[in-house]
Amino acid sequence: MFVFVTGISGLCVAQKLAITMDDLPANGMLPPGVTRAETTKNVLQILKKRHVPAVYGFLNAKKLEGNADGAEALKLWAAAEPVGNHTYSHMDLETNPAEAFERDIEENEPALELLEARDNWHWLRYPYLHEGDTVEKRRAVRAYLKAHGYRIAQVSLDWEDYLWNTAYARCAAKNDTKAIAWLRSSYLSTASEFLDLGREQAKLIYGHDINHVLLMHLGAFSSTILPEALDLLKKKGFKLVTLEEAESDAAYEGDPDVGLHDAGTFLDQWMQAKQIKYPEHAEKPYKEVEAVCQ
């Protein structure tokens, strides 16, 4: 049962949200005996069973080098879901010139072409969500993307789910069921907190909620926690849609057009650019997740 929100027309509509997955074919460590292909297969089965609309997976082709398991995982993904460009080496635009970043985008393209993607792969997801620490870099890369037919796969919602992947691998290796239970509860409480925060940010920036794009990562914990994450999205009143549909919202036509350091999501960028104060919220449990099962 969806928790419905009232749309502008007064009709009851669920808020639209697209799920995206970064760092294909590998994010974080794996538990002993678990393969990337197995994890990917499990995630794809969950997405299919839950009738989740197309989920873009963003590829770093450098991770395929000498990685047969990763190559198999990527083949499985591309046969079922669309793929996009996350740069070849997961390059950080903040620590590299725009020209090097553009070359890294191009270097990723042969792998995307070989996959014979079923949808348009000309979507770029910026690694680390870094769009440029100077306005010159930001504008240069955006001009390059426009000239080469790319759209930016923006992110409005992110609870940094990748933090839990390696922690889960450590705890699974130790068969520490108590720690794994804590990972589940901390993941879901953090997700809930940052879903609410993102919606509050949208209202502060635009005066109303918007269509959302959620950033997730394909890793060891993904298939274990994904059903509960999907339940949470449903409980929060989100209707799952494609990336194209989510970004048809006029909010995604805007650009803060400023250089920012480690700015975060699209909404975080606008908050900084407009100097809007953040609502009260709990912080992510970085230290606790890093320390568990060490």
N, C-alpha and C positions, 0 to 999 in steps of 0.2 A: 504493500500500500504506500503510495507516494504521499509525502507531506506537501501539499500544494501551496503555491504562492500566487498572489493575485497579480495578473498582468495589467498593462496600461489600459486595456479595453474593459477591465473589470472581470474578464473571464479567468477561470482558474487554470493556470498553466505551470508546469514544473520548469524550473530553471535549467537551461540547456548546458551540457558539459561534454567536452571531448576528452577522452583519455589518450595520452601519448606515452611512449616508452623510449627512453634514451639509452645510449651506450651499447647498442647491439654490436657484436653478439655476446658481450661479457661485461658484467659489472660486479666488482667485489670478488671475494673468495667463494669457493664451493665447499660443502661438507665432504668428507671422505666418501668415495664411491658414487658421487653424484656428478652427472655430466651436464654441460651446457645444453646439449640436444634434449636431454630428458627434462630439464627445467623448462625449456622453451615449449616442448610438447605439452607439458602439464598446463602451462599458462594458456596456450592456444585452445586447449580443451575447455578450460574454464570460460574463456571469452566466447567460445562457440555455444556452450551449454547455456550461458546467461544471455545469449543473443545480443552481445555488445556490438554496436556499430563499428565499422573499420577503425582499427587502432594503428596509427602510424608508429613505426619503429625506426628510430634514427641511428644510422650506421656510422661507425668509425672503422674503415676498412683496414687500418693498420693492425687492428686486433685479430685479423684473419691470418697474419703472417705466422707460418708454422703452427697453426691451430686448426687441426682437422675437425675437432669437436665443435669449435666455434663456427667453422664453415658449414657443418651439418646443421647446427642450430639456426644459422641465418637462412639456409635453404628452406627449412621447415617454416620459418616465419614468413618469408617472402611468398611462399606458396599459398599462404592463408590470409596475410595482412599486408597493407601497404608499407613502403619504406621511404625514408627521406634522408637528407644529407646532414650529418653532424660534424663535418670536416673529417679528413683522413686520419689525423692523429689526435683529435680532441684538442685542437690548438686554442690557446687562450689569447683572445684579441687584445687584452690589456697589456700583455708582455711581448707582443709582436706587432710589426707594422702591418697596415692594411693589405699591402701587396703580398706579403707572406701568407696572410690569412686567406686571401683570395686563391692563391696557388693551392692551399690545403683543401679548399672546397673543390677545386678542379681535380685534384689528385684522387678524390673520393668517388668521382663520377664513373670511371670504368667499372667499378664493382657494382654500382647501382644499375648501370646499363646491362651488365651480365645477368643480373637477377631477373631481367625481363619483368619488372614490377607491373602489377596489375593496375596500379593507379599512378598518377603523376608524382614522380619522385623529386620534382623541383620545389621542395620545401626545405628551408634551412632552419635548423635549431642551433642557436649559438651555444657552444660549450660554456659551461658555468653561467649561462645566461648573460655573459659579458658582451655588450654591444658596442664597447669602445669607451676608453677612459678619456678620450678627447672628442670634441664634437666633429673635428676633421676626420678622424677614423670612422666614427659612426656614419657620417655622411658618405664617405668614400665607399664603404662596404655596402651600404644601402643602395647606392647608385649602381654598383657592380651587380648586385642581386637583381635589381630591376632590369638592367640591360641583358641579363642572362635568363630571364623568365622565372626567377625564383620568388616565392612568397616566404615571409618569415613566420615560422611556427612559434608564435608567442606563447608565453606561459602566464596565466593569471593565478593559478593555485599550485602550491608546492610545499610539501612538508619534509623535503629532503629524505625521501624514503630509502635512498641508497645507503644511508647510515646503518640501517638494520641488516643489510645483506651479509657483510663480512662478520658482524657480531653473531648473526644466526649460524653461520658456518662454524664459528668457534664453539658455540654452545652445543650444536648438533654433534660435533666431533667428540665432545665430552659427555654427550647424552645427558646434559643438565636440564631436566624437564622444568625445574623451578625457574631457571633463568630464561628458558624459551617462553614460558608463560608470561614472564615479566616483559619480554620483548614484544609479545603480542599486545598486551595491555598498553604498554607505553607507545607503541606504534599507533594504535587506534585512538588513543586519547590525544596524541600529537596531531594526527590527521584531522580529528574533529575540531581541535582548536584552530588549525590553520585554514580549514575550509570556512569556518565562521569568520576568521580574520579577513580572508580574501573578499568575502561578500561585503563585509563592512567597509573595506578599502574602496571597493567599486562604488558603493553608495556615497562615500565621502568625495570621490573624484568626479563621478558622473551624475550624482543625485538619484541614482537608481541602480539596481543590480544589472549585471550584463551576462551574456553568454560566457562560459568559462572554458579554459584549456588547462587540464591537469597534467603536470609532469610526474611521471613515475619512471622507475629503472628496472630493467629485466635482470634479475639476479636470484641468488639462492632462496631468499625469503619470499620472492614474488608469488610463486604458486601456492605457498603455504598460507599466506595472509590475504591473497587477492579476493577470495569469496567474501571474507568479512569486510574488506575495504569496499567492495561493490555493495554490500548490504548497507554500509554506512552512508554511501552516496545516495542510495535510495531513500534511506531514513531522513536524510537532510533535504530531500525534495528536488534532487537533480534528475533530469531526463538525459540519458546518454545519446549523443549525436556524433556525427563525423567531425573531423577537424575543419573541413570546408564550411560546414553549417555553423559551427561555433564561431568561426572567424568572419562570418557574414555580418556579424554585429558591427555597427558603425564605430564602436569603441576601438576596434583594431585598425581603423584607418588613420588614427592619430599617431603622432610621434613626439615624445618629449624633446627630441632634438637638442640634447645636451650631453656632454661627456660626463660619465659617472663611474666611480670606482666600486666594483663588487656590489652592484645595485640590486640584484635579485630579480624578481618577477617584473613583468610589464607594469603591474600595479604599483610595485615598490618603486619603480623608476618614476612614475607619475607623482607618487607621494613625495619623493625627494625634489623633483622639479618644481612642484607646486608648494613645497614646504608645508605639507599637511601633517599634523601630529598623528601618530599612530594610536589606535585604540588600545586599551589595556589588554594584554594577552600573556599567556604563559610562554616561556621560551622553550626551544627544542632541547631535549636531554642529551646534548652532545657528549659531555663527560661521562655520564652514566652508561650510555650505549658503548662508548669507546672502552670503558673499563670492564664491562661484563664478560665473564668467561676468559679473562686474560690469565 
